[in-house]
Amino acid sequence: MTDPATLPYRPNVGAALFNRVGQILIARRAGHQASFTHPWQLPQGGIDAGEDPRTAVLRELGEEIGTTEAAIIGEIPDWITYDFPPDIAARLGNRHRGQRQRWFALRFTGTDAMIRLDADPNPEFIDWRWADLATIPALAVPFKRHIYERIARDFAAFATPQGD
């Protein structure tokens, strides 16, 4: 058996999507993950080989929530990592230790009707809502909580109402 500590981290991006009143989009996982005790999360996904993280975050928004109506307004400049719990690592084929993420703050420029979780035939999420940024660490699965605490701290300036 491979020692998990020797496996690479999967490159990944995360999206903290803020609406005009300063709330953040959270989404509830589909499938078996919907039954987790912490099914809510922010959109995130892998970076393709050679892909720029800024391009990847917009692509992932399109794939996961059905819209790219957003503008990047900030980012956490360093990579943040988390390790997969053993059961998740096994379900994913034990190819990665966890994920190495670059997080972006984005301002949603569309309307709520443009968020289409059903745009993908195999949706990642089954529900979504706007939430206060300060609430997201408590919603995160424990192995990602340190990341959500960092997002809440580093992106607090974006959680404010915007003028029209």
N, C-alpha and C positions, 0 to 999 in steps of 0.2 A: 504494500500500500504506500502511496506517495505521501510524504510529509506535507500537509497543507502550507506550512511556512515556506516551502520551496516553490510553490506555484505562483504564477504572475497575477497581478491585478488586471482586471478587464477595464480598458479605458471607457469612460462613461461621462455623460453630461446630465445636468439637472436643471430644471426650469422652475424658478419662483415667479409665477405669472401674477402680476398685480393689476387689479381693475382700477377704474378712475377714482373710486372712493378709498383706495388703499388696502383693500382686502386681497388675500392670496387664494388662488385656486388650489383646492385639494380634491383628489379623486379617490373613489373606492375601487379597490382591485377586483377583477373578475375571476371567475373560476374558483379553484380550491383556495386561492389566496383571499377570497372574499370572506371566508370564515375565520380568518386570523382574528385575534383579539385586537389588533391594530391594523385594520384594512385600509386606512386612509394614507395617502402619500402624495408627494408632488411628482409631476411628470419627470421621467428620467429615461435614459436609454444609451445604448452603446454608440461609440464613435467608430465609423467605418475606417478601414485602412486608408491613410493619407488624407482623411477628412479633417478640416479645421473645426475645432470645438464650437465656434460661433455658428458655423453652417449646420453642424450636427444638432445643436439645441433647437433651431428652427425646424429642421426636418423631423426631429422627435416630437415636437409639439403637433405638427401636422399628422404624424402617424398615430399619436396617442390620444389627442383630443380633437382632431379633425380641423384644426385651423392654424394658420401661421400669421394671423393678424396680431402681430406683436412687434415691439421694438426693444432691442437690448438696451437697458439703462444702467446696468452695472454688472460686476462679476466679482467673485472671490478669486483673487489672482493665483492662489496656490491650489495644488491638487489635494483633495481630502480623500482618505481611504476608509473603507470598512471591510471587515472580514465576514464572509458568509458563515452562518451557523452550519454545523456538519450536515444536518438533514437537507438544507437548501443546496449546499455544495454538492452533495450526492445526487440530488434531483437534476442538477445542472451538469452532471457528468464529471465532477471533480476536475475541471479544466482550469479553474481560477480560484485563487485564494479568497477573492472578494472583488470589490470595485474601487477604482481610482477615479474620482469625479472632479469635474470642473463645473461649478455652479454659476448660473447667470440669473440676474433679476431682469424681468421683462415687463413692459407696460402693455396690457391688452388694449388694442386699438379697435377692436370689433365690437359686436353686440353679443349678448349671451346666446342668441339663437345660432351664432356661428360656431359655437362649441358643439361638436358632433361626435360623441363617443361611438356612434354606430357607423362612422365613415370607414372603418376597417372591418372586414368580415370576421376577424378574430380579435375583438376589442380587448385592450388591456384593462379597461375600467368599465364599471357598470353604473356609476353615479358620480356626480361632482357637485361642488358647492363652493361659494366664497366664504372664507373664514378670516378671522383676525390673525395676523402673523404670530402674535404671542402665544396662540393656542397650539401651534403645530408641533412643538417638541413633545407634548403629551400624547399626540396622536400617532407618533412614529413608533415603529417596532423598536424594541430596546437596542438592537445592534446598529440602528441608524440614528438613535436619539442624539448622539454628540454632533452629528451633521446638522440636524434640524435646529439644535441649539445655536450652532454657528450661523446658520441662515437667518434665524430670528434676530441675532445680534448684528450681523454684518449688513443685513438688508433692511434694518429698522427705518432708515431714512426714506425708503420707498413706500412704506406703509402709511402714506398720508394722502388725503384727498387732493385731486388735481383739478385745476380750473378748466372750464370748457373753452 
